Amino acid sequence: MYQYTPSSLPNTRIDAADILRGFAIGGIVIIHFLEHMNFYKFPELTELDRTIWDIVFFWLANKMYAIFSLLFGLSFFIQHDNQAQKGKDFRLRFAWRMVLLMLWGIFDLVFYNGDILTVYAACGWLLIPFIRSSNKVLTIIAFILILQPVELVYLILGLINPDMQPLNLGSGALFRALLPYQMEGSFFEMAWAGIKYGFPINFLWAIENGRFTQTLFLFFLGILMGRHRFFYDEGNNRTLWKKIIIYSVIAFAILYPLQEYVPGMIDNVCVSRSLKILLKVWMNLSMMMFYVAGITWLFHCTKSGHKLIAIAPYGKMSLTNYMTQSIFGGMLFYGWGFGLYQYCGHTYSLLMGIVFVGLQYVFCRWWLKHNKRGPFEELWRRGTDLLRLQHRRSG
């Protein structure tokens, strides 16, 4: 039977991970501003607006969340392994951290109905039984998840039964129920609707569109990459990142035309949609790995790469940046706030998102000069420590 053994080497702070986290959260904020915080109401759009939408979504959409998810798994490994090296079991504390993350997510839903933290918390709980499994077991689970089993099942069912309909858990109907509150609801009405409708929407939509299994896959991949110390500049990691860059480009070159054209050639609705989701997830993952490998390689292997460390403060406060974009974004675009959804097309929304990321960055640099962690990160840490203090008192 496999016996878990912690690493023999220390898990020091990974600058490359902070840089990647900053890159990812900045992209997430920009996409959310472009979407008007999951509120797809816009004024009359220009050709420039449509071009900007296509460009930003091609380069950023689904790739930034994928990077964020990968790093979530990496962080779990580091936290668990550091405690294991001290002879401590981190699993109970991590479960409690996920309880707190779920609460953060519910708080986030008050301002932004597209919250991802609740989904992360649920996926995080699913990780706990496997954190001490062998690399072989983790690899098998990750392989099954990357195959997108939900889409594969529906693709097969669609081939067997031509009348089979695509997976529909009702997220669309719930989303439509939210729209009146986003447009005209007061803050308290929108807050209640965000929790009532937004909470199930995020889970149902994630399952319908392959995001749930993709997130779980990336969590497991992050753990495996942490175990193999991929993000440290040691061993043959530089060569590894070069290979990943090449392989991800090849994968994208194959997957992009497939997902762009093949599903549209199939009349069977269930097969077409399932295949579209499957190929798009794989294509986005290939782009995500290109970003991860490219940025990590640039940081470790080029003379100018260490300038990227300037992004790290923004990544170190990723939870704070995520929460504040929800609060201010909801205030800017929803009806209870300034209602800018009526006036801002994609061009102005993009500019607003870039400016907001810039302001967040300035705040992060200033805050971390005087504090070790961001405000929301510090609250999360103190909440986590409550469990340890309670355990000591009961002991």
C-alpha positions as a Markdown table, in Angstrom:
| # | Residue | x | y | z |
|---|---|---|---|---|
| 1 | Met | 0.0 | 0.0 | 0.0 |
| 2 | Tyr | 1.2 | 3.5 | -0.9 |
| 3 | Gln | 2.5 | 5.5 | 2.1 |
| 4 | Tyr | 2.6 | 9.3 | 1.6 |
| 5 | Thr | 6.0 | 10.9 | 2.3 |
| 6 | Pro | 6.4 | 14.7 | 2.3 |
| 7 | Ser | 9.1 | 16.4 | 0.2 |
| 8 | Ser | 12.6 | 16.4 | 1.4 |
| 9 | Leu | 13.2 | 19.9 | -0.1 |
| 10 | Pro | 11.6 | 23.1 | 1.3 |
| 11 | Asn | 8.7 | 24.7 | -0.6 |
| 12 | Thr | 9.9 | 28.3 | -0.7 |
| 13 | Arg | 7.8 | 31.1 | -2.1 |
| 14 | Ile | 7.5 | 30.7 | -5.9 |
| 15 | Asp | 7.9 | 34.0 | -7.6 |
| 16 | Ala | 6.8 | 32.6 | -10.9 |
| 17 | Ala | 3.5 | 31.5 | -9.4 |
| 18 | Asp | 2.9 | 35.0 | -8.0 |
| 19 | Ile | 3.6 | 36.4 | -11.4 |
| 20 | Leu | 1.2 | 34.0 | -13.1 |
| 21 | Arg | -1.4 | 34.6 | -10.5 |
| 22 | Gly | -1.2 | 38.4 | -11.1 |
| 23 | Phe | -1.4 | 37.8 | -14.9 |
| 24 | Ala | -4.4 | 35.7 | -14.5 |
| 25 | Ile | -6.4 | 37.9 | -12.0 |
| 26 | Gly | -5.7 | 40.9 | -14.2 |
| 27 | Gly | -7.1 | 39.1 | -17.2 |
| 28 | Ile | -10.1 | 38.0 | -15.2 |
| 29 | Val | -10.9 | 41.5 | -14.1 |
| 30 | Ile | -10.7 | 42.8 | -17.7 |
| 31 | Ile | -13.0 | 40.1 | -19.0 |
| 32 | His | -15.6 | 40.8 | -16.3 |
| 33 | Phe | -15.6 | 44.5 | -17.0 |
| 34 | Leu | -16.1 | 43.7 | -20.7 |
| 35 | Glu | -19.0 | 41.4 | -19.8 |
| 36 | His | -20.4 | 44.1 | -17.4 |
| 37 | Met | -20.0 | 41.7 | -14.5 |
| 38 | Asn | -22.0 | 38.8 | -16.1 |
| 39 | Phe | -24.7 | 41.3 | -17.2 |
| 40 | Tyr | -24.8 | 41.0 | -21.0 |
| 41 | Lys | -26.7 | 44.3 | -21.7 |
| 42 | Phe | -24.9 | 46.8 | -23.9 |
| 43 | Pro | -25.7 | 50.0 | -25.8 |
| 44 | Glu | -25.5 | 49.9 | -29.6 |
| 45 | Leu | -22.2 | 48.4 | -30.5 |
| 46 | Thr | -19.7 | 49.7 | -33.1 |
| 47 | Glu | -17.5 | 47.5 | -35.3 |
| 48 | Leu | -14.6 | 48.4 | -33.0 |
| 49 | Asp | -16.6 | 47.1 | -30.0 |
| 50 | Arg | -17.2 | 43.8 | -31.7 |
| 51 | Thr | -13.5 | 43.5 | -32.8 |
| 52 | Ile | -12.3 | 44.2 | -29.2 |
| 53 | Trp | -14.8 | 41.6 | -27.8 |
| 54 | Asp | -13.5 | 38.9 | -30.2 |
| 55 | Ile | -9.8 | 39.7 | -29.5 |
| 56 | Val | -10.1 | 39.9 | -25.7 |
| 57 | Phe | -12.2 | 36.7 | -25.5 |
| 58 | Phe | -9.9 | 34.8 | -27.9 |
| 59 | Trp | -6.8 | 35.6 | -25.8 |
| 60 | Leu | -8.1 | 35.7 | -22.3 |
| 61 | Ala | -11.5 | 34.0 | -21.8 |
| 62 | Asn | -11.3 | 30.6 | -20.0 |
| 63 | Lys | -7.5 | 30.8 | -20.1 |
| 64 | Met | -7.1 | 33.1 | -17.1 |
| 65 | Tyr | -9.5 | 31.1 | -14.9 |
| 66 | Ala | -7.5 | 28.0 | -16.0 |
| 67 | Ile | -4.2 | 29.5 | -14.8 |
| 68 | Phe | -5.9 | 30.5 | -11.6 |
| 69 | Ser | -7.2 | 27.0 | -11.1 |
| 70 | Leu | -3.9 | 25.4 | -11.7 |
| 71 | Leu | -2.3 | 27.6 | -9.1 |
| 72 | Phe | -5.0 | 26.8 | -6.6 |
| 73 | Gly | -4.0 | 23.1 | -6.8 |
| 74 | Leu | -0.3 | 24.1 | -6.5 |
| 75 | Ser | -1.0 | 26.2 | -3.4 |
| 76 | Phe | -2.9 | 23.3 | -1.8 |
| 77 | Phe | 0.1 | 21.0 | -2.3 |
| 78 | Ile | 2.5 | 23.6 | -0.9 |
| 79 | Gln | 0.4 | 24.2 | 2.2 |
| 80 | His | -0.2 | 20.5 | 2.8 |
| 81 | Asp | 3.4 | 19.5 | 2.2 |
| 82 | Asn | 4.9 | 22.2 | 4.4 |
| 83 | Gln | 2.8 | 21.1 | 7.3 |
| 84 | Ala | 3.6 | 17.4 | 6.5 |
| 85 | Gln | 7.3 | 18.2 | 6.7 |
| 86 | Lys | 6.6 | 19.4 | 10.3 |
| 87 | Gly | 4.7 | 16.2 | 11.1 |
| 88 | Lys | 1.2 | 17.9 | 10.9 |
| 89 | Asp | -1.9 | 17.0 | 8.9 |
| 90 | Phe | -3.2 | 20.0 | 7.0 |
| 91 | Arg | -6.4 | 18.3 | 5.6 |
| 92 | Leu | -8.7 | 19.4 | 8.4 |
| 93 | Arg | -7.5 | 23.0 | 8.2 |
| 94 | Phe | -7.8 | 23.0 | 4.4 |
| 95 | Ala | -11.4 | 21.7 | 4.8 |
| 96 | Trp | -12.1 | 24.6 | 7.1 |
| 97 | Arg | -10.4 | 27.0 | 4.7 |
| 98 | Met | -12.8 | 25.8 | 2.0 |
| 99 | Val | -15.7 | 26.6 | 4.4 |
| 100 | Leu | -14.4 | 30.1 | 4.7 |
| 101 | Leu | -13.9 | 30.3 | 1.0 |
| 102 | Met | -17.5 | 29.3 | 0.4 |
| 103 | Leu | -18.6 | 32.1 | 2.8 |
| 104 | Trp | -16.4 | 34.5 | 0.8 |
| 105 | Gly | -18.0 | 33.3 | -2.3 |
| 106 | Ile | -21.5 | 33.9 | -0.9 |
| 107 | Phe | -20.5 | 37.4 | 0.1 |
| 108 | Asp | -19.1 | 37.9 | -3.4 |
| 109 | Leu | -22.5 | 36.9 | -4.8 |
| 110 | Val | -24.0 | 39.9 | -3.1 |
| 111 | Phe | -22.2 | 42.1 | -5.6 |
| 112 | Tyr | -21.4 | 39.8 | -8.6 |
| 113 | Asn | -23.5 | 36.8 | -9.6 |
| 114 | Gly | -20.8 | 35.2 | -11.6 |
| 115 | Asp | -18.7 | 34.3 | -8.5 |
| 116 | Ile | -16.2 | 31.4 | -8.9 |
| 117 | Leu | -15.1 | 31.0 | -5.2 |
| 118 | Thr | -18.1 | 28.8 | -4.3 |
| 119 | Val | -17.2 | 26.4 | -7.1 |
| 120 | Tyr | -13.6 | 26.4 | -6.0 |
| 121 | Ala | -14.6 | 25.6 | -2.5 |
| 122 | Ala | -16.7 | 22.7 | -3.6 |
| 123 | Cys | -13.9 | 21.4 | -5.8 |
| 124 | Gly | -11.4 | 21.9 | -3.0 |
| 125 | Trp | -13.4 | 19.6 | -0.7 |
| 126 | Leu | -13.2 | 16.9 | -3.4 |
| 127 | Leu | -9.4 | 17.2 | -3.4 |
| 128 | Ile | -9.0 | 16.3 | 0.2 |
| 129 | Pro | -9.3 | 12.5 | 0.0 |
| 130 | Phe | -6.6 | 12.4 | -2.7 |
| 131 | Ile | -3.9 | 14.8 | -1.5 |
| 132 | Arg | -2.0 | 11.9 | 0.0 |
| 133 | Ser | -2.5 | 9.6 | -2.9 |
| 134 | Ser | 0.3 | 8.4 | -5.1 |
| 135 | Asn | 1.4 | 10.3 | -8.2 |
| 136 | Lys | 0.0 | 7.4 | -10.3 |
| 137 | Val | -3.5 | 7.7 | -8.7 |
| 138 | Leu | -3.5 | 11.5 | -9.2 |
| 139 | Thr | -2.4 | 11.1 | -12.8 |
| 140 | Ile | -5.2 | 8.6 | -13.6 |
| 141 | Ile | -7.8 | 10.9 | -12.0 |
| 142 | Ala | -6.4 | 13.9 | -13.9 |
| 143 | Phe | -6.5 | 11.9 | -17.2 |
| 144 | Ile | -10.1 | 10.9 | -16.7 |
| 145 | Leu | -11.1 | 14.5 | -15.9 |
| 146 | Ile | -9.2 | 15.9 | -18.9 |
| 147 | Leu | -11.3 | 13.6 | -21.1 |
| 148 | Gln | -14.3 | 15.6 | -20.0 |
| 149 | Pro | -16.4 | 12.6 | -19.1 |
| 150 | Val | -19.7 | 14.5 | -19.0 |
| 151 | Glu | -19.3 | 15.7 | -22.6 |
| 152 | Leu | -18.1 | 12.2 | -23.7 |
| 153 | Val | -21.2 | 10.6 | -22.2 |
| 154 | Tyr | -23.5 | 13.0 | -24.0 |
| 155 | Leu | -21.6 | 12.7 | -27.2 |
| 156 | Ile | -22.0 | 8.9 | -27.1 |
| 157 | Leu | -25.7 | 9.2 | -26.1 |
| 158 | Gly | -26.3 | 11.6 | -29.0 |
| 159 | Leu | -24.7 | 9.1 | -31.4 |
| 160 | Ile | -27.0 | 6.3 | -30.1 |
| 161 | Asn | -30.1 | 8.5 | -30.0 |
| 162 | Pro | -30.3 | 11.3 | -32.6 |
| 163 | Asp | -33.2 | 12.9 | -30.7 |
| 164 | Met | -31.0 | 13.3 | -27.6 |
| 165 | Gln | -30.8 | 16.9 | -26.4 |
| 166 | Pro | -27.7 | 18.6 | -25.0 |
| 167 | Leu | -27.2 | 18.7 | -21.2 |
| 168 | Asn | -29.4 | 21.4 | -19.8 |
| 169 | Leu | -29.6 | 21.8 | -16.0 |
| 170 | Gly | -31.5 | 25.1 | -16.2 |
| 171 | Ser | -28.8 | 27.7 | -15.8 |
| 172 | Gly | -30.2 | 29.7 | -18.7 |
| 173 | Ala | -33.6 | 30.1 | -17.1 |
| 174 | Leu | -32.0 | 31.2 | -13.8 |
| 175 | Phe | -29.8 | 33.7 | -15.5 |
| 176 | Arg | -32.8 | 35.2 | -17.3 |
| 177 | Ala | -34.5 | 35.5 | -13.9 |
| 178 | Leu | -31.6 | 37.6 | -12.7 |
| 179 | Leu | -31.7 | 40.2 | -15.5 |
| 180 | Pro | -34.6 | 42.4 | -14.1 |
| 181 | Tyr | -32.7 | 42.7 | -10.8 |
| 182 | Gln | -29.5 | 43.6 | -12.5 |
| 183 | Met | -31.3 | 46.2 | -14.5 |
| 184 | Glu | -33.6 | 47.8 | -12.1 |
| 185 | Gly | -33.3 | 46.2 | -8.7 |
| 186 | Ser | -32.1 | 48.0 | -5.6 |
| 187 | Phe | -28.9 | 46.9 | -3.9 |
| 188 | Phe | -30.7 | 44.7 | -1.5 |
| 189 | Glu | -32.9 | 43.2 | -4.1 |
| 190 | Met | -29.8 | 42.5 | -6.3 |
| 191 | Ala | -27.9 | 41.1 | -3.3 |
| 192 | Trp | -30.7 | 38.6 | -2.6 |
| 193 | Ala | -31.2 | 37.7 | -6.2 |
| 194 | Gly | -27.4 | 37.2 | -6.6 |
| 195 | Ile | -27.4 | 34.6 | -3.8 |
| 196 | Lys | -30.7 | 33.0 | -4.7 |
| 197 | Tyr | -30.0 | 32.7 | -8.5 |
| 198 | Gly | -26.3 | 33.2 | -8.8 |
| 199 | Phe | -25.3 | 30.4 | -6.4 |
| 200 | Pro | -27.0 | 27.6 | -8.4 |
| 201 | Ile | -26.2 | 29.3 | -11.7 |
| 202 | Asn | -22.5 | 29.0 | -11.2 |
| 203 | Phe | -22.6 | 25.3 | -10.4 |
| 204 | Leu | -25.1 | 24.4 | -13.1 |
| 205 | Trp | -23.4 | 26.4 | -15.8 |
| 206 | Ala | -20.0 | 25.0 | -14.8 |
| 207 | Ile | -21.3 | 21.4 | -15.2 |
| 208 | Glu | -23.2 | 22.2 | -18.5 |
| 209 | Asn | -20.1 | 23.8 | -20.1 |
| 210 | Gly | -17.3 | 21.5 | -18.9 |
| 211 | Arg | -15.9 | 24.0 | -16.4 |
| 212 | Phe | -16.5 | 21.9 | -13.3 |
| 213 | Thr | -14.5 | 18.9 | -14.5 |
| 214 | Gln | -11.9 | 21.2 | -16.1 |
| 215 | Thr | -11.4 | 23.0 | -12.7 |
| 216 | Leu | -11.0 | 19.7 | -10.9 |
| 217 | Phe | -8.5 | 18.5 | -13.5 |
| 218 | Leu | -6.4 | 21.7 | -13.1 |
| 219 | Phe | -6.5 | 21.3 | -9.3 |
| 220 | Phe | -5.0 | 17.8 | -9.6 |
| 221 | Leu | -2.5 | 19.0 | -12.3 |
| 222 | Gly | -1.4 | 21.8 | -9.9 |
| 223 | Ile | -0.8 | 19.2 | -7.2 |
| 224 | Leu | 1.3 | 17.0 | -9.5 |
| 225 | Met | 3.3 | 20.0 | -10.8 |
| 226 | Gly | 4.0 | 21.0 | -7.2 |
| 227 | Arg | 5.2 | 17.5 | -6.3 |
| 228 | His | 7.6 | 17.6 | -9.3 |
| 229 | Arg | 8.7 | 21.1 | -8.4 |
| 230 | Phe | 8.1 | 22.3 | -12.0 |
| 231 | Phe | 8.0 | 26.0 | -11.0 |
| 232 | Tyr | 11.4 | 26.1 | -9.4 |
| 233 | Asp | 14.4 | 26.9 | -11.5 |
| 234 | Glu | 16.2 | 23.6 | -10.9 |
| 235 | Gly | 17.0 | 20.3 | -12.7 |
| 236 | Asn | 15.9 | 20.2 | -16.3 |
| 237 | Asn | 12.9 | 22.4 | -15.8 |
| 238 | Arg | 14.1 | 25.0 | -18.3 |
| 239 | Thr | 14.1 | 22.3 | -21.0 |
| 240 | Leu | 10.7 | 21.1 | -19.8 |
| 241 | Trp | 9.1 | 24.5 | -20.2 |
| 242 | Lys | 10.5 | 24.8 | -23.7 |
| 243 | Lys | 9.0 | 21.5 | -24.7 |
| 244 | Ile | 5.6 | 22.5 | -23.2 |
| 245 | Ile | 5.7 | 25.7 | -25.2 |
| 246 | Ile | 6.3 | 23.7 | -28.4 |
| 247 | Tyr | 3.7 | 21.0 | -27.6 |
| 248 | Ser | 1.0 | 23.6 | -26.6 |
| 249 | Val | 1.5 | 25.5 | -29.9 |
| 250 | Ile | 1.2 | 22.2 | -31.9 |
| 251 | Ala | -1.9 | 21.2 | -29.9 |
| 252 | Phe | -3.5 | 24.6 | -30.5 |
| 253 | Ala | -2.8 | 24.4 | -34.2 |
| 254 | Ile | -4.7 | 21.2 | -34.4 |
| 255 | Leu | -7.5 | 22.0 | -32.0 |
| 256 | Tyr | -8.4 | 25.5 | -33.1 |
| 257 | Pro | -9.6 | 24.5 | -36.6 |
| 258 | Leu | -11.3 | 21.4 | -35.2 |
| 259 | Gln | -13.4 | 23.3 | -32.7 |
| 260 | Glu | -14.1 | 26.1 | -35.1 |
| 261 | Tyr | -15.4 | 24.1 | -38.0 |
| 262 | Val | -16.1 | 20.4 | -37.2 |
| 263 | Pro | -19.0 | 20.8 | -34.7 |
| 264 | Gly | -20.9 | 23.0 | -37.2 |
| 265 | Met | -20.7 | 20.3 | -39.8 |
| 266 | Ile | -22.7 | 17.9 | -37.6 |
| 267 | Asp | -26.5 | 18.1 | -37.7 |
| 268 | Asn | -27.0 | 16.1 | -34.5 |
| 269 | Val | -27.5 | 18.9 | -31.9 |
| 270 | Cys | -26.3 | 16.9 | -28.9 |
| 271 | Val | -23.2 | 15.6 | -30.6 |
| 272 | Ser | -22.4 | 18.9 | -32.1 |
| 273 | Arg | -22.6 | 20.8 | -28.8 |
| 274 | Ser | -20.8 | 18.1 | -26.8 |
| 275 | Leu | -18.0 | 18.0 | -29.3 |
| 276 | Lys | -17.8 | 21.8 | -29.4 |
| 277 | Ile | -17.4 | 22.0 | -25.6 |
| 278 | Leu | -14.9 | 19.2 | -25.6 |
| 279 | Leu | -12.7 | 20.6 | -28.3 |
| 280 | Lys | -12.9 | 24.2 | -26.9 |
| 281 | Val | -11.9 | 23.1 | -23.4 |
| 282 | Trp | -8.8 | 21.3 | -24.9 |
| 283 | Met | -8.0 | 24.3 | -27.1 |
| 284 | Asn | -8.2 | 26.7 | -24.1 |
| 285 | Leu | -6.0 | 24.4 | -22.0 |
| 286 | Ser | -3.4 | 24.4 | -24.8 |
| 287 | Met | -3.3 | 28.2 | -24.8 |
| 288 | Met | -3.3 | 28.2 | -21.0 |
| 289 | Met | -0.2 | 25.9 | -20.9 |
| 290 | Phe | 1.5 | 28.2 | -23.5 |
| 291 | Tyr | 1.0 | 31.2 | -21.2 |
| 292 | Val | 2.1 | 29.3 | -18.1 |
| 293 | Ala | 5.2 | 27.8 | -19.8 |
| 294 | Gly | 6.1 | 31.0 | -21.7 |
| 295 | Ile | 5.9 | 33.3 | -18.6 |
| 296 | Thr | 7.7 | 30.8 | -16.4 |
| 297 | Trp | 10.4 | 30.3 | -19.0 |
| 298 | Leu | 10.8 | 34.0 | -19.6 |
| 299 | Phe | 11.1 | 34.6 | -15.9 |
| 300 | His | 13.8 | 32.0 | -15.3 |
| 301 | Cys | 15.7 | 31.9 | -18.5 |
| 302 | Thr | 16.0 | 35.4 | -19.9 |
| 303 | Lys | 17.9 | 38.5 | -18.7 |
| 304 | Ser | 14.9 | 40.7 | -18.9 |
| 305 | Gly | 12.5 | 38.1 | -17.5 |
| 306 | His | 13.1 | 39.1 | -13.9 |
| 307 | Lys | 11.4 | 42.4 | -14.7 |
| 308 | Leu | 8.2 | 40.3 | -14.5 |
| 309 | Ile | 8.6 | 40.2 | -10.8 |
| 310 | Ala | 6.9 | 43.6 | -10.8 |
| 311 | Ile | 3.6 | 41.8 | -11.4 |
| 312 | Ala | 4.0 | 39.7 | -8.3 |
| 313 | Pro | 2.4 | 42.1 | -5.8 |
| 314 | Tyr | -0.8 | 42.0 | -7.8 |
| 315 | Gly | -0.7 | 38.2 | -7.7 |
| 316 | Lys | 0.0 | 38.1 | -4.0 |
| 317 | Met | -3.3 | 39.9 | -3.4 |
| 318 | Ser | -5.4 | 37.9 | -5.8 |
| 319 | Leu | -8.3 | 37.3 | -3.4 |
| 320 | Thr | -8.5 | 41.0 | -2.5 |
| 321 | Asn | -8.3 | 42.0 | -6.2 |
| 322 | Tyr | -11.1 | 39.5 | -7.1 |
| 323 | Met | -13.4 | 40.7 | -4.3 |
| 324 | Thr | -12.8 | 44.4 | -5.0 |
| 325 | Gln | -13.5 | 44.0 | -8.7 |
| 326 | Ser | -16.9 | 42.4 | -7.8 |
| 327 | Ile | -17.8 | 45.2 | -5.4 |
| 328 | Phe | -16.7 | 48.1 | -7.7 |
| 329 | Gly | -17.7 | 46.4 | -10.9 |
| 330 | Gly | -21.3 | 45.7 | -9.6 |
| 331 | Met | -21.5 | 49.3 | -8.5 |
| 332 | Leu | -20.4 | 50.6 | -11.9 |
| 333 | Phe | -22.5 | 48.5 | -14.2 |
| 334 | Tyr | -25.6 | 47.2 | -12.3 |
| 335 | Gly | -28.8 | 49.2 | -12.1 |
| 336 | Trp | -28.5 | 49.7 | -8.3 |
| 337 | Gly | -25.2 | 51.6 | -8.9 |
| 338 | Phe | -24.2 | 53.9 | -11.8 |
| 339 | Gly | -25.9 | 51.7 | -14.4 |
| 340 | Leu | -23.1 | 52.1 | -16.9 |
| 341 | Tyr | -24.3 | 49.1 | -18.8 |
| 342 | Gln | -26.5 | 51.5 | -20.7 |
| 343 | Tyr | -23.7 | 53.7 | -21.9 |
| 344 | Cys | -20.5 | 51.7 | -22.1 |
| 345 | Gly | -19.8 | 49.5 | -25.2 |
| 346 | His | -16.9 | 47.1 | -25.3 |
| 347 | Thr | -14.3 | 49.7 | -26.1 |
| 348 | Tyr | -15.0 | 51.9 | -23.1 |
| 349 | Ser | -15.6 | 48.8 | -20.8 |
| 350 | Leu | -12.1 | 47.5 | -21.8 |
| 351 | Leu | -10.5 | 50.8 | -21.0 |
| 352 | Met | -12.3 | 50.9 | -17.7 |
| 353 | Gly | -11.1 | 47.4 | -16.9 |
| 354 | Ile | -7.5 | 48.3 | -17.7 |
| 355 | Val | -7.7 | 51.5 | -15.6 |
| 356 | Phe | -9.2 | 49.5 | -12.7 |
| 357 | Val | -6.5 | 46.9 | -12.8 |
| 358 | Gly | -3.9 | 49.7 | -12.8 |
| 359 | Leu | -5.5 | 51.2 | -9.7 |
| 360 | Gln | -5.6 | 47.8 | -8.0 |
| 361 | Tyr | -1.9 | 47.4 | -8.9 |
| 362 | Val | -0.9 | 50.7 | -7.3 |
| 363 | Phe | -2.9 | 49.8 | -4.2 |
| 364 | Cys | -1.3 | 46.4 | -4.0 |
| 365 | Arg | 2.2 | 47.9 | -4.2 |
| 366 | Trp | 1.4 | 50.4 | -1.5 |
| 367 | Trp | -0.4 | 47.9 | 0.8 |
| 368 | Leu | 2.4 | 45.3 | 0.7 |
| 369 | Lys | 5.0 | 47.9 | 1.7 |
| 370 | His | 3.2 | 48.1 | 5.1 |
| 371 | Asn | 1.6 | 44.6 | 5.4 |
| 372 | Lys | 2.6 | 41.0 | 4.7 |
| 373 | Arg | -0.7 | 40.1 | 3.1 |
| 374 | Gly | -3.7 | 41.7 | 1.4 |
| 375 | Pro | -6.7 | 42.6 | 3.6 |
| 376 | Phe | -8.9 | 39.7 | 2.4 |
| 377 | Glu | -5.9 | 37.3 | 2.5 |
| 378 | Glu | -5.2 | 38.3 | 6.1 |
| 379 | Leu | -8.9 | 37.8 | 7.1 |
| 380 | Trp | -8.9 | 34.4 | 5.4 |
| 381 | Arg | -5.7 | 33.4 | 7.2 |
| 382 | Arg | -7.0 | 34.6 | 10.6 |
| 383 | Gly | -10.2 | 32.7 | 10.1 |
| 384 | Thr | -8.2 | 29.6 | 9.3 |
| 385 | Asp | -6.2 | 30.0 | 12.4 |
| 386 | Leu | -9.4 | 30.0 | 14.5 |
| 387 | Leu | -9.6 | 26.3 | 14.0 |
| 388 | Arg | -6.0 | 25.8 | 15.2 |
| 389 | Leu | -6.7 | 27.9 | 18.3 |
| 390 | Gln | -9.9 | 26.0 | 19.0 |
| 391 | His | -8.0 | 22.7 | 18.7 |
| 392 | Arg | -5.3 | 23.9 | 21.1 |
| 393 | Arg | -7.9 | 25.0 | 23.7 |
| 394 | Ser | -9.9 | 21.7 | 23.4 |
| 395 | Gly | -6.5 | 19.8 | 23.7 |
